Amino acid sequence: MLNILEYGTDNRAYPPLVIVHGLYGSGRNWGVIAKRLSDTRHVITPDMRNHGQSPREATQSYPDMAADLAELIAHIGPPVDLCGHSMGGKAAMALALTQPDLVRRLVVADIAPVTYGHSQQGMIDAMRTVDLATLTRRSDAEEQLAAAGIEKALQSFFTQSLDVPNKRWRLNLDVLEAEMNKIIGWPEDLTGPFDGPTLFLSGGASDYVRPEHRDKIKNLFPNARFAKIPGAGHWLHAEKPRPFEETLRAFLDAET
């Protein structure tokens, strides 16, 4: 089963909330938001396969990631509220479309059910430039990532997945590279629909969810609503954590 972090395990005012991180992330990236939301609910932040402390697997397809989440939710007790960002948003959508009874409300953060034309291969290339053997602290890796052209915010984000004492990445870079086409893609055989309440929450400065995506989104998620966080890019939860938290809470806590 996926490795998880848990917050607010004694709070049962609302269904459990599972927050699914994006590519190169981990459950611990969501700790601040999860802790705040745990005042009224049990919040679970898993490490996805080939990330963090979760098992290393040979694939990174969305049906496989959805199956991992289904196993976790069966352990927690369904139904849950589900929020996923980027790759995690696609995994969350795949689960909702294939096993809708496991999900009460769905939040998809800055991603659409489409194949994107860009690759994240450059990030893997940059991480591989880090000389793990000589590392003594995360700042060493940040300097090397900067030299490889990685912007400051992403330097800090990537190094959260660095195990400095054991001089290794907590990311299965080989599999993530081999499966990149699946990660930036979308399995077109997932037809759904998922009829539950769904929020597509995007960064106002991001172009990941475009007007031309809306017809497809509404076909798969007939009860989808759309909202934007002004001034936020793709990493909307990190750039604007308070507005993200407030929007998430308002949607999840709504009675209808």
TAKAFEN-V250515 format. One record per backbone hydrogen bond with DSSP energy under -0.5 kcal/mol. CO is the residue of the C=O (numbers start at 1). NH is the residue of the N-H. E is the energy in kcal/mol with one decimal. If there is no record, write none. Layout:
co->CO nh->NH e->E
co->CO nh->NH e->E
This chain:
co->3 nh->47 e->-2.8
co->5 nh->45 e->-2.6
co->7 nh->43 e->-2.7
co->8 nh->11 e->-1.7
co->10 nh->12 e->-0.6
co->16 nh->81 e->-3.0
co->17 nh->19 e->-0.5
co->17 nh->44 e->-3.1
co->18 nh->20 e->-0.5
co->18 nh->83 e->-2.8
co->19 nh->21 e->-0.6
co->19 nh->46 e->-0.5
co->20 nh->85 e->-2.4
co->22 nh->25 e->-1.9
co->26 nh->29 e->-1.3
co->27 nh->30 e->-1.6
co->28 nh->31 e->-1.6
co->30 nh->34 e->-2.9
co->31 nh->35 e->-2.5
co->32 nh->36 e->-1.9
co->33 nh->37 e->-2.4
co->34 nh->38 e->-1.2
co->36 nh->39 e->-1.1
co->37 nh->40 e->-1.4
co->37 nh->41 e->-0.6
co->40 nh->13 e->-0.6
co->40 nh->14 e->-0.9
co->41 nh->43 e->-0.6
co->42 nh->17 e->-2.8
co->43 nh->7 e->-2.4
co->44 nh->19 e->-2.5
co->44 nh->46 e->-0.5
co->45 nh->5 e->-1.3
co->46 nh->21 e->-0.6
co->46 nh->48 e->-0.5
co->48 nh->51 e->-1.7
co->50 nh->172 e->-2.2
co->51 nh->54 e->-1.9
co->55 nh->50 e->-2.2
co->55 nh->57 e->-0.6
co->61 nh->65 e->-2.4
co->62 nh->66 e->-2.7
co->63 nh->67 e->-2.0
co->64 nh->68 e->-1.9
co->65 nh->69 e->-2.1
co->66 nh->70 e->-2.4
co->67 nh->71 e->-2.1
co->68 nh->72 e->-1.9
co->69 nh->73 e->-2.8
co->70 nh->74 e->-2.3
co->71 nh->75 e->-1.4
co->72 nh->76 e->-2.1
co->73 nh->77 e->-3.3
co->80 nh->104 e->-3.1
co->81 nh->18 e->-2.7
co->82 nh->107 e->-2.8
co->83 nh->20 e->-3.3
co->84 nh->109 e->-3.1
co->85 nh->88 e->-2.1
co->86 nh->89 e->-0.5
co->86 nh->90 e->-2.0
co->87 nh->91 e->-2.3
co->88 nh->92 e->-2.3
co->89 nh->93 e->-2.4
co->90 nh->94 e->-2.6
co->91 nh->95 e->-2.0
co->92 nh->96 e->-2.5
co->93 nh->97 e->-2.4
co->94 nh->98 e->-1.4
co->95 nh->99 e->-3.3
co->99 nh->102 e->-2.0
co->100 nh->103 e->-1.4
co->102 nh->80 e->-2.3
co->105 nh->82 e->-2.7
co->106 nh->199 e->-2.6
co->107 nh->84 e->-2.3
co->107 nh->109 e->-0.6
co->108 nh->110 e->-0.8
co->108 nh->201 e->-2.0
co->109 nh->86 e->-2.1
co->112 nh->114 e->-2.3
co->120 nh->123 e->-1.0
co->120 nh->124 e->-1.1
co->121 nh->125 e->-2.5
co->122 nh->126 e->-2.1
co->123 nh->127 e->-2.4
co->124 nh->128 e->-2.1
co->125 nh->129 e->-0.5
co->126 nh->129 e->-1.2
co->127 nh->130 e->-1.1
co->130 nh->132 e->-1.5
co->131 nh->134 e->-1.1
co->132 nh->135 e->-1.1
co->137 nh->140 e->-1.1
co->137 nh->141 e->-0.9
co->138 nh->142 e->-2.2
co->139 nh->143 e->-2.1
co->140 nh->144 e->-1.7
co->141 nh->145 e->-2.6
co->142 nh->146 e->-2.4
co->143 nh->147 e->-1.9
co->144 nh->148 e->-1.0
co->145 nh->150 e->-2.4
co->146 nh->149 e->-1.7
co->151 nh->155 e->-1.9
co->152 nh->156 e->-1.7
co->153 nh->157 e->-1.7
co->154 nh->158 e->-3.0
co->155 nh->159 e->-2.1
co->156 nh->160 e->-0.7
co->157 nh->160 e->-0.9
co->158 nh->161 e->-2.1
co->159 nh->162 e->-1.4
co->161 nh->163 e->-0.5
co->161 nh->170 e->-3.5
co->162 nh->164 e->-1.1
co->163 nh->167 e->-0.6
co->163 nh->168 e->-1.7
co->164 nh->167 e->-1.1
co->168 nh->163 e->-3.0
co->170 nh->52 e->-1.2
co->171 nh->173 e->-1.7
co->172 nh->176 e->-2.5
co->173 nh->177 e->-2.3
co->174 nh->178 e->-2.2
co->175 nh->179 e->-2.3
co->177 nh->180 e->-1.3
co->179 nh->182 e->-0.9
co->179 nh->183 e->-1.9
co->180 nh->184 e->-2.6
co->181 nh->185 e->-0.6
co->184 nh->116 e->-2.9
co->186 nh->188 e->-0.8
co->187 nh->190 e->-1.7
co->189 nh->191 e->-1.1
co->193 nh->195 e->-0.6
co->194 nh->223 e->-0.5
co->197 nh->106 e->-2.3
co->198 nh->225 e->-2.4
co->199 nh->108 e->-3.0
co->199 nh->201 e->-0.8
co->200 nh->202 e->-0.6
co->200 nh->227 e->-2.3
co->201 nh->110 e->-2.3
co->202 nh->229 e->-2.5
co->203 nh->206 e->-1.8
co->208 nh->210 e->-0.7
co->210 nh->213 e->-2.0
co->211 nh->214 e->-1.4
co->213 nh->217 e->-2.3
co->214 nh->218 e->-2.8
co->215 nh->219 e->-1.7
co->216 nh->220 e->-1.9
co->217 nh->221 e->-3.2
co->220 nh->193 e->-0.6
co->220 nh->194 e->-2.7
co->221 nh->224 e->-2.0
co->223 nh->198 e->-1.2
co->225 nh->200 e->-3.0
co->227 nh->202 e->-2.7
co->228 nh->230 e->-0.7
co->229 nh->204 e->-2.8
co->229 nh->232 e->-1.7
co->232 nh->205 e->-3.4
co->233 nh->236 e->-0.6
co->234 nh->236 e->-1.1
co->235 nh->238 e->-1.0
co->235 nh->239 e->-2.5
co->236 nh->240 e->-2.4
co->240 nh->244 e->-2.3
co->241 nh->245 e->-2.8
co->242 nh->246 e->-2.7
co->243 nh->247 e->-2.4
co->244 nh->248 e->-2.6
co->245 nh->249 e->-2.7
co->246 nh->250 e->-2.3
co->247 nh->251 e->-2.1
co->248 nh->252 e->-2.6
co->249 nh->253 e->-2.4
co->250 nh->254 e->-0.6
co->251 nh->254 e->-0.6
